[in-house]
């Protein structure tokens, strides 16, 4: 039996960082709107948003080398790095405003942890030096330091230099203004705030149907574990279900989702809680990705702060599963195949044979090989100190493109022409850029409100949303200082 329930204004699917961010915005902007959130699992942030299902990096391009590619002439392109940093500053402003207004407790989810890049081999040292020169003095990278001196690098991160041949070519950059973020705790905080303002949360509800009715509203049907069914109608639906968004977009039948496909990639990390090790490392240290590896597979040795406990984590080690979610089905990938997306999938596969080769190699790695990779960062690592944990599933977007299709790294919003339904696909740096992604979604779905009655509230939440910090050094410095104070990150 289906409970017809009541109509509402907004339906959000998935209780991760994206839906929680949108819930925060909507309940502030339109406190009288009725908002319902459906989540398949029994609580929030159980999939990719969970603290052990991601690296917890506040992605601001301080250390991620894939955001600054180098061409054959040796020139460094910083456009992507600047764009990612700009987006992260918008998220910081949103969190800072909510913290200042008493809606979030920043100490529960964000902590100051330096960001480093670390490379070996002469050609990589030259690349890192060129990257530093390209970014040094930029308003968004004001404190980025470079060194190829072992003693200096040892001061920044002792573990990565202990036991290493001091004659070897090494180099590092260091920024003291990096952060570690527990996106699970942030999501829980956002949802507590939204619930106080009227959000209806329905855990344990799996979406079974999405259809458009004659009056333009969307009808969502959900089922609980005991078989109870619930139906709701809404003016706007957001599918923020991580890897589960693609099947739901396909269920919706919107023309804009036609041809999209997904390629799932899983990951694992080594983790230690040994105080003897943990207390001697305070940094997120990123290195160069292996040849053929996806950008999200850059190796990194990270300080993680989760529920007040300090840990170290190294990885990721890429894996593969046809599931679109950790809690998903082995049929997720095959059942997502449609006549419209087979050509894009085949074309993307042929263009990315290096990725397939890389994944096959990663799947063949045993514990000894994983430890060998860790020792490239921490030469004195001992196997008994580390445990293997499984991270969240990532579904990389395959989208229609000239010539068939293209594999896309990053996030993409697929939205109906009339703006009444949208879904978010993709992966990193999504969580760090949740606020600007949701801003763009709100602008497309509610253009009249966005430029009209919502403008003043949005300006309060994100004062520089219409500016480019990279064009205004004084504004950039003031914004980063103010958000650091509000989030408890100031020195």
Secondary structure in CASP SS format (residue, H / E / C, confidence):
PFRMAT SS
TARGET T0000
AUTHOR 0000-0000-0000
METHOD secondary structure of the structure
MODEL  1
X C 1.00
X E 1.00
X E 1.00
X C 1.00
X C 1.00
X C 1.00
X C 1.00
X E 1.00
X E 1.00
X E 1.00
X E 1.00
X E 1.00
X E 1.00
X C 1.00
X C 1.00
X C 1.00
X H 1.00
X H 1.00
X H 1.00
X H 1.00
X H 1.00
X H 1.00
X H 1.00
X H 1.00
X H 1.00
X H 1.00
X H 1.00
X H 1.00
X H 1.00
X C 1.00
X C 1.00
X C 1.00
X C 1.00
X C 1.00
X E 1.00
X E 1.00
X E 1.00
X E 1.00
X E 1.00
X C 1.00
X C 1.00
X C 1.00
X C 1.00
X C 1.00
X C 1.00
X C 1.00
X C 1.00
X C 1.00
X C 1.00
X C 1.00
X C 1.00
X C 1.00
X C 1.00
X C 1.00
X C 1.00
X C 1.00
X E 1.00
X C 1.00
X C 1.00
X C 1.00
X C 1.00
X C 1.00
X C 1.00
X C 1.00
X H 1.00
X H 1.00
X H 1.00
X C 1.00
X C 1.00
X E 1.00
X C 1.00
X C 1.00
X C 1.00
X C 1.00
X C 1.00
X E 1.00
X C 1.00
X C 1.00
X H 1.00
X H 1.00
X H 1.00
X H 1.00
X H 1.00
X H 1.00
X H 1.00
X H 1.00
X H 1.00
X H 1.00
X H 1.00
X H 1.00
X H 1.00
X H 1.00
X H 1.00
X H 1.00
X H 1.00
X H 1.00
X H 1.00
X H 1.00
X H 1.00
X H 1.00
X C 1.00
X C 1.00
X C 1.00
X C 1.00
X C 1.00
X H 1.00
X H 1.00
X H 1.00
X C 1.00
X E 1.00
X E 1.00
X E 1.00
X C 1.00
X C 1.00
X E 1.00
X E 1.00
X E 1.00
X E 1.00
X E 1.00
X E 1.00
X C 1.00
X H 1.00
X H 1.00
X H 1.00
X H 1.00
X H 1.00
X H 1.00
X H 1.00
X H 1.00
X H 1.00
X H 1.00
X H 1.00
X H 1.00
X H 1.00
X H 1.00
X C 1.00
X C 1.00
X C 1.00
X C 1.00
X C 1.00
X C 1.00
X C 1.00
X C 1.00
X C 1.00
X E 1.00
X E 1.00
X E 1.00
X C 1.00
X C 1.00
X H 1.00
X H 1.00
X H 1.00
X H 1.00
X H 1.00
X H 1.00
X H 1.00
X C 1.00
X H 1.00
X H 1.00
X H 1.00
X C 1.00
X C 1.00
X C 1.00
X C 1.00
X C 1.00
X C 1.00
X C 1.00
X C 1.00
X C 1.00
X E 1.00
X E 1.00
X E 1.00
X E 1.00
X E 1.00
X E 1.00
X C 1.00
X C 1.00
X C 1.00
X E 1.00
X E 1.00
X E 1.00
X C 1.00
X H 1.00
X H 1.00
X H 1.00
X H 1.00
X H 1.00
X H 1.00
X H 1.00
X H 1.00
X H 1.00
X H 1.00
X H 1.00
X H 1.00
X H 1.00
X H 1.00
X C 1.00
X C 1.00
X C 1.00
X E 1.00
X E 1.00
X E 1.00
X E 1.00
X C 1.00
X C 1.00
X E 1.00
X E 1.00
X E 1.00
X E 1.00
X E 1.00
X E 1.00
X E 1.00
X C 1.00
X C 1.00
X C 1.00
X C 1.00
X C 1.00
X E 1.00
X E 1.00
X E 1.00
X E 1.00
X E 1.00
X E 1.00
X C 1.00
X C 1.00
X C 1.00
X C 1.00
X C 1.00
X E 1.00
X E 1.00
X E 1.00
X E 1.00
X E 1.00
X E 1.00
X E 1.00
X E 1.00
X E 1.00
X E 1.00
X E 1.00
X C 1.00
X C 1.00
X H 1.00
X H 1.00
X H 1.00
X H 1.00
X H 1.00
X H 1.00
X H 1.00
X H 1.00
X H 1.00
X H 1.00
X H 1.00
X C 1.00
X C 1.00
X H 1.00
X H 1.00
X H 1.00
X C 1.00
X C 1.00
X C 1.00
X E 1.00
X E 1.00
X E 1.00
X E 1.00
X E 1.00
X E 1.00
X E 1.00
X E 1.00
X E 1.00
X E 1.00
X E 1.00
X E 1.00
X C 1.00
X C 1.00
X H 1.00
X H 1.00
X H 1.00
X H 1.00
X C 1.00
X C 1.00
X C 1.00
X C 1.00
X C 1.00
X E 1.00
X E 1.00
X E 1.00
X C 1.00
X C 1.00
X C 1.00
X C 1.00
X C 1.00
X C 1.00
X C 1.00
X C 1.00
X H 1.00
X H 1.00
X H 1.00
X C 1.00
X C 1.00
X E 1.00
X E 1.00
X E 1.00
X E 1.00
X E 1.00
X E 1.00
X E 1.00
X C 1.00
X C 1.00
X E 1.00
X E 1.00
X E 1.00
X E 1.00
X E 1.00
X E 1.00
X E 1.00
X E 1.00
X E 1.00
X E 1.00
X E 1.00
X C 1.00
X C 1.00
X C 1.00
X C 1.00
X C 1.00
X C 1.00
X C 1.00
X C 1.00
X C 1.00
X C 1.00
X C 1.00
X C 1.00
X H 1.00
X H 1.00
X H 1.00
X H 1.00
X H 1.00
X C 1.00
X C 1.00
X H 1.00
X H 1.00
X H 1.00
X H 1.00
X H 1.00
X H 1.00
X H 1.00
X H 1.00
X H 1.00
X H 1.00
X H 1.00
X H 1.00
X H 1.00
X C 1.00
X H 1.00
X H 1.00
X H 1.00
X H 1.00
X H 1.00
X H 1.00
X H 1.00
X H 1.00
X H 1.00
X H 1.00
X H 1.00
X C 1.00
X C 1.00
X C 1.00
X H 1.00
X H 1.00
X H 1.00
X H 1.00
X H 1.00
X H 1.00
X H 1.00
X H 1.00
X H 1.00
X C 1.00
X C 1.00
X C 1.00
X C 1.00
X C 1.00
X C 1.00
X C 1.00
X H 1.00
X H 1.00
X H 1.00
X C 1.00
X E 1.00
X E 1.00
X E 1.00
X E 1.00
X C 1.00
X C 1.00
X C 1.00
X E 1.00
X E 1.00
X E 1.00
X E 1.00
X E 1.00
X E 1.00
X E 1.00
X E 1.00
X C 1.00
X C 1.00
X E 1.00
X E 1.00
X E 1.00
X E 1.00
X E 1.00
X C 1.00
X C 1.00
X E 1.00
X E 1.00
X E 1.00
X E 1.00
X E 1.00
X C 1.00
X C 1.00
X C 1.00
X C 1.00
X C 1.00
X E 1.00
X E 1.00
X E 1.00
X E 1.00
X E 1.00
X E 1.00
X C 1.00
X C 1.00
X C 1.00
X H 1.00
X H 1.00
X H 1.00
X H 1.00
X H 1.00
X H 1.00
X H 1.00
X H 1.00
X H 1.00
X H 1.00
X H 1.00
X H 1.00
X H 1.00
X H 1.00
X H 1.00
X H 1.00
X C 1.00
X H 1.00
X H 1.00
X H 1.00
X H 1.00
X H 1.00
X C 1.00
X C 1.00
X C 1.00
X H 1.00
X H 1.00
X H 1.00
X H 1.00
X H 1.00
X H 1.00
X H 1.00
X C 1.00
X C 1.00
X C 1.00
X C 1.00
X C 1.00
X C 1.00
X C 1.00
X H 1.00
X H 1.00
X H 1.00
X C 1.00
X H 1.00
X H 1.00
X H 1.00
X H 1.00
X H 1.00
X H 1.00
X H 1.00
X H 1.00
X H 1.00
X H 1.00
X H 1.00
X H 1.00
X H 1.00
X H 1.00
X C 1.00
X C 1.00
X C 1.00
X C 1.00
X C 1.00
END
